[in-house]
């Protein structure tokens, strides 16, 4: 692997070897070629090495295998630690890129001097689907404080769109490997980078494709999501956003939502009350408050009907 590469593409993988091939094909087609690739295998049961070996003559690529972790955080960190490049580009093994992705991202990074660049992704639901324009994973422009935007609106940076300065990742000690954060570790990383003073720049283009299926970075089931947002809530419960807000409205809303879905109504009531006590300085907070009212009303109606049957 070349030590002179400007950027390392970090690809965590667990099984899904057929989709990994599509991912690597998209890297072969990149118009910018001064990059290396690290495939970080989370102890797959499938033969990932054979797939990677097919690209040895076409990519500066290597495959590293580590003990099974069960999520993408540790595989990403293993690859980042092995990289010597100035920039890290995140790409999940079931996603793939437009040919101009790296060329465009690096040009914007250098011109803007941002620490993180990102863009929209096209959402696809089938490996054989070719009509990619019907649905988008929309990113959000960060016009004000990055931390404020992330905590008010949620994860506005699709993981497979992000290119990040490696030194900023090292500054925040890489991706958090707390197993409770599996499924939200990318969102947690953006918050940590924002808290450290990193700058973000959105590219107004669709430069990649997101596979909407379960996998190493999948959102998982209700129990996992509840655990993840509970961990986020506690990790950032005293975050300072201004407007006399000391907690993330988005994290609070998501935590309350999954508590309600899990029928944990006592704790749901406590978190919902905190949201209703927030100063409504933004329409987004009002939306969260209204959504929780509707959710609670629907649950109450459901149990009322169930008790009368």
N, C-alpha and C positions, 0 to 999 in steps of 0.2 A: 504493500500500500504506500502510495506516494505521500511524503511528508510535506510537499509543496502545495497540496490541494487547498484551495480557498475555503471550501465548505465540505463538511461531512454530512451525508444523508444518513440519519439514524432510523433504522427500521426494526422495531421489536416484532417478534413473530412467535406465535404458538400454533402449530399445525397450519392449516389453510395453505398448503403448498401450491395449489393451483392458482390461488389468488396472488400469492407472492410472485409467481412468474409474470403475471400481468403488471404488477407493481414495478418489477425490475425492467420489463420491456419499456415502460414509460420513462425510465431513467436512461436507457440506451438512446432514446429519441430526443433527449434534451439538447437544445441548441447551444447551451453553455456546457462545456466539457471538463473544466478544471475542478472536478469534485471527486470525492471518494465515497464509498458506501460501506457501512458496517451493519450487517444483519445480526441482530442480537436475539439468539434463539433461547426461549424460556423453557428449555428441555422438552421440545416437541416430541410427540410420538411418531410423527411423520418424518420422512427423510428430507430435511431441509437442506442439508449439505449438498445433496445431489442436484437440487434445483439451483442452488447458488453456483455450483461448479459449471453449469451451462453458460454462465455469464462472465466467467473469468477472462475470456479473450475480448470481451466487449465493454467491461466496466472495471474500474479500480475498486474491487469489492473483496471483502472478507467476511467470514461468518464466525461469530464467537458464541459459544454455548455455555450457559450457566445453570445452576440448580433452579428448579421450578419455583417461581414466586407466585404466579397466579394473576398477575396484572402487568401492565406495561412499564411501571415506574422503575423497577430494578433493571430490566433489560435496557431501557433508555439510558440509565445512569452508567451501566457497564460500557456502553458504546461511547458516551460522551467522555468518559474518563480515558478511553483508548484513543480518542481523536486528538490530533495536533492542529486542526484547522482553526481558522479565525471565526468561522460561522458554523452553526449547527442547524440543519434543516430536518424537521420532524416529518416522518411519513409512516403511517401505519401500513401493515403488510397487505391489508385488504383494500387500500385506497391507491390511487395513482394520479399522475400529474399531466397537465398540458405540456407540450414540448418546450414552451417558452417560460415555464415556471421559474426555473432557477435564474435564467438570464434577467428576467423582469425583477425578481425579488432582490437580487444582489445589486442591480442598478439603483433601485429605490433605497436600499439600505445605505449605499455609499453616498448617494446624493442628499438624502435626508439626515444622515448621521444618526438615525434611530437605532435603538437596541433590538427591537422586534418589528418585523413586518409580517403582514398577514393579508388574507383575501377571502372571497367567497369560494365555496365548493359546490359542485353539482352533486345532487343526491341521486343515487341509483339503487335499485332494489334487486337487480339480477346481474350476475356476471356476464350474461350474454346480451343485455339490453344495450342498444346503441342510441336511443333517443335520450340524451343527457340533459336537455334543456328544460324539462318539465318541472323540476323542483330544485330549489337552491338551499344550501346551508348558509344562511346569511350571517356575515360578520357585521359588526357595528363600528361606525366611525367614533374614535375617542377624541372628542372635541374639547373636553374639559379634563379634569384630573383623571388619570387612568384608573386609579384606585376607586374613585367615586363611581365611574362608569361601570366597572366590573362588579362592584358591590350593589349597585342599584339595578342594573339590567341583567346581570349574570354573565355567563361565559360567552363573550362575543368574539372569541378567537378560535376558529376551528383548528384543532391540533395539527392536522396534516397540511395546513396552509402556512404554518409559522416557520420563519427563519430567524434565528436568534444569535446574537454575539456570544460566543462561548464564554468569554470572561464574565458576562453578566450571570450566566448559569452557575459558574463556579462561585460567584459572589453570594448567591442565595443557597449554596450547598446542594445544587441540582434538584432533582424531583424528589419530593417527600415519599419515602418508602413505607410510611405508616399503612398497614394493610386495611385499615378502616377507610382510607381515602380512595380505595380502588373504585374506579368509575368517575372520580372527580379530580384525579391527580393533576390533569392538565390545567383545569380551572384554578386549583390551588397554586400551581406554578405561576400563572399569570398574576395572581394576587401578590405573591411573594415578590415578583419582579417589580410590580407597581409600587409596593411598599419600599423597595430598595432605591427607587428613583429612576428606574428604567423608562425609556421613552418608546412609544408605540406608533406605528404608521400603517394605516390601512391602504392596500392597493385596490383600486376600484375596478377589479377584473375578476373573472372566474378562471382560475388557473389550476384547478384540480377536481377530483371526483371522489366522492365519499360513498363507500359501500354500506348500505343500511342493513346490516346483518349483525348477528352476535359474533364476538371474537375476543381477542385479547383486550381491546379497549371498549368492549360493549358496556352498555349502561347496567345490564344485569337485572335482577329481580327486585321486588319491593323491599325485601329485607336488606339487600345490599345498599340500595339507595337511601333507605332510612338510616342505616349505619353511617353512610358517607356524609350525609347532610348533618347528622348529629355531630360527627367529628368536626366538620367545617364550622358549625355553629359554635362549638366550644373553643375551637382554635382561634376564631376571630370575634369572639363575643364582646371584646372591648376595643374594637377597631374604631379609629376616629375619622369620621367623614365630614365633619362640619355640620351645620344646620342642627346642632345639638343631637346628632345621631351617633350613637356609639356602637351600633351593630349593623351588619349588612342586611338591608331590607330583602334582597333577593334570596340570600341564604336562609333567613328567617321564614320567608314565604315557602320555599321549597321544603324546609324541615317541617313546617306546620302541615303542608299538603300531604306529605308521606306519613306523618303521624295520624292524620285523619283517615287516610287510606288503610292504615294498619289498625284502625279502631282503637288507638291509644288516646282517648278523648280527654283525659285529665291533663296530660302534658300538652296536647293540642290546644286546649283552652288557654293554658299558660302562655304558649308562644304566640297564639293568635292575639291575645290581649296586649302583648308587647308590640305587635304590629299595629294594632289599632291606636296605641298610645304614641306612635310616631307622628311627628309634625308633618302634615301633608304638603311639604314644600315642592313635591313633584307629582305629576299626574300618574307616574308609575307606581308610587306608593298608594295612591287612591285605588288604582287598578288591583293591586294586591289585596287591599282591604275589601273591595267589592267581591273579588274572587273567593276570598275566604268566607264571606257571608253567604254566598251562593253555595259553596261546598258544604258548609255547616247545615244550611237549610235542606239541601238534598239528602244529607246523611240522616237528619232528623226525620224527614219525610219517609225515608226508607225504613227506619226502625219503627216508626209509628204504624206504617202499613203492615210490617212484619208481625207486630204485636197484636194487631186486630184480626189477623187471619186464623 
